[in-house]
Amino acid sequence: MAFVDEVDGRSQVWVRSVTDGPATQITFVDQAGLEWTRWSPSGTEIYFNYGGGIWSVPAVGGGPRNIVARGKNPSLSADGRTLAYEGLGADGDLGIWIANADGTNSRRVLNRPFISTSTPAISPDGQLIVFFQSSGGPMGDLWIVPSSGGTPRRLTFDDTEGGTPTW
């Protein structure tokens, strides 16, 4: 498993076997703000939010690399080739974006004003993105949009506390 824990007041990524052994620190960042770990489907990389962007680090440790400069809350397709995330465009507008897993070929799928809090999750086949649309605070509903872009479709209608959907 991968998780975030603080060392000297700074969040770091750690990994630990669920069957035995101690946890191992695999990042050594020098600023606060690291959060939101996600494994790559191959199990070789861990993606995380840091410094306003999305980073990855080898699961066995090593130097982290910046994948997306202005994004957060990464979600990878089952084949590990496609990344969906919340991102900021050059105009500063928040939206749902899709890119190759290395951050190249990024494009916006859905713009604000529709998006407020999204935590997108890409479907296993990479064709759809589910996200949580807040109506205010933690309340809202789940929506879905094609990863190629298009009109979002509402999935729930209960305006309840939620977020962070998965497939």
C-alpha positions in Angstrom: 0.0 0.0 0.0 1.0 3.6 -0.5 0.2 6.4 1.9 1.1 9.9 3.0 2.6 10.6 6.4 4.5 13.5 7.8 8.3 13.6 8.5 9.5 16.8 10.3 6.3 18.7 9.3 6.4 17.7 5.6 4.2 15.1 4.0 6.0 12.2 2.2 4.9 9.2 0.3 5.5 5.8 2.0 5.0 2.2 0.9 4.4 -0.8 3.1 3.7 -4.4 2.4 0.3 -5.4 3.9 1.7 -8.8 4.9 5.0 -7.9 6.7 7.8 -5.5 7.2 8.1 -1.8 8.1 7.0 1.2 6.0 9.5 2.7 3.6 9.7 6.4 2.8 10.1 6.9 -0.9 9.9 10.7 -1.3 12.0 13.3 0.4 10.3 16.6 -0.7 11.4 19.8 1.0 8.1 21.6 1.0 4.6 21.0 2.5 1.6 20.0 0.4 2.2 16.5 -0.8 -1.1 14.5 -0.9 -3.3 12.0 -2.7 -1.4 8.9 -3.6 -2.5 6.7 -6.6 -0.8 3.5 -7.8 -0.2 3.0 -11.5 -2.0 -0.1 -12.8 1.4 -1.9 -13.3 2.3 -1.2 -9.7 5.6 0.4 -10.7 4.8 4.0 -10.1 2.9 6.1 -7.5 1.3 9.3 -8.6 0.6 12.1 -6.1 -0.3 15.8 -5.8 2.6 18.2 -4.9 3.4 21.8 -5.4 0.3 22.5 -7.5 1.1 19.6 -9.9 1.0 15.9 -10.4 4.1 13.9 -9.8 5.2 10.3 -10.0 7.8 8.3 -8.2 9.0 4.7 -8.7 7.3 2.5 -6.2 10.7 1.3 -5.0 11.9 4.8 -4.5 13.9 7.2 -6.6 13.6 10.7 -7.9 10.1 12.0 -8.3 9.2 13.6 -11.7 6.7 16.2 -12.5 4.0 14.8 -14.8 1.5 17.8 -15.0 2.6 21.3 -13.8 -0.9 22.5 -13.0 -3.1 19.6 -11.9 -4.3 17.4 -9.1 -6.2 14.3 -8.2 -4.8 11.9 -10.8 -6.6 8.8 -12.0 -5.1 6.3 -14.4 -6.9 4.0 -16.9 -6.6 0.2 -16.3 -4.0 -0.1 -19.1 -1.9 2.7 -17.5 -1.7 4.7 -20.7 -4.3 7.5 -19.9 -4.4 10.0 -17.1 -7.5 12.0 -16.1 -7.1 14.8 -13.6 -8.3 18.2 -12.4 -6.2 20.8 -14.1 -5.8 24.5 -14.6 -5.6 25.9 -18.1 -3.4 28.8 -19.2 -6.5 30.9 -18.5 -6.5 29.8 -14.8 -9.8 28.0 -15.3 -10.3 24.7 -13.6 -11.5 21.7 -15.6 -11.2 18.0 -16.1 -8.3 17.1 -18.4 -7.0 13.9 -20.0 -3.4 13.2 -21.1 -1.0 10.3 -21.7 0.3 8.8 -18.4 3.5 10.8 -18.8 1.6 14.1 -19.0 2.0 14.6 -22.8 -0.9 15.3 -25.2 -3.0 16.9 -22.5 -6.4 18.4 -23.4 -9.4 19.7 -21.5 -12.4 17.5 -21.5 -14.8 19.7 -19.4 -14.6 23.4 -18.4 -15.8 25.5 -15.6 -18.3 26.9 -14.7 -19.6 23.3 -14.6 -16.8 22.0 -12.5 -16.3 22.9 -8.8 -15.0 19.8 -7.0 -14.5 16.9 -9.2 -12.0 14.2 -8.2 -12.3 12.5 -11.6 -11.9 8.8 -12.1 -11.3 7.3 -15.6 -13.2 4.1 -16.5 -11.1 0.9 -16.9 -11.5 1.1 -20.7 -10.6 4.8 -20.7 -13.8 5.9 -22.4 -15.6 7.6 -19.6 -14.8 9.9 -16.6 -16.9 10.0 -13.5 -16.6 12.9 -11.2 -18.3 14.5 -8.2 -20.0 17.9 -8.8 -20.4 19.9 -5.6 -23.5 22.0 -5.2 -21.9 23.7 -2.2 -19.5 22.3 0.5 -19.4 18.6 0.6 -22.9 18.2 -1.0 -23.4 17.2 -4.6 -23.9 14.4 -7.1 -22.0 12.1 -9.4 -21.7 12.9 -13.1 -20.2 11.2 -16.1 -18.6 12.6 -19.3 -17.0 10.9 -22.3 -13.1 11.1 -22.1 -13.3 12.5 -25.6 -15.3 15.4 -24.3 -19.0 16.1 -24.7 -22.0 16.8 -22.6 -21.9 15.5 -19.0 -24.7 13.3 -17.7 -25.9 13.3 -14.1 -25.8 9.9 -12.4 -27.2 10.7 -8.9 -29.9 13.1 -7.9 -29.7 13.1 -4.1 -27.4 16.1 -3.4 -25.7 14.3 -0.6 -22.2 14.4 0.9 -19.7 12.6 -1.4 -16.7 12.8 -3.6 -13.8 10.7 -4.9 -15.6 8.1 -7.0 -13.8 5.0 -8.3 -14.6 2.3 -10.9 
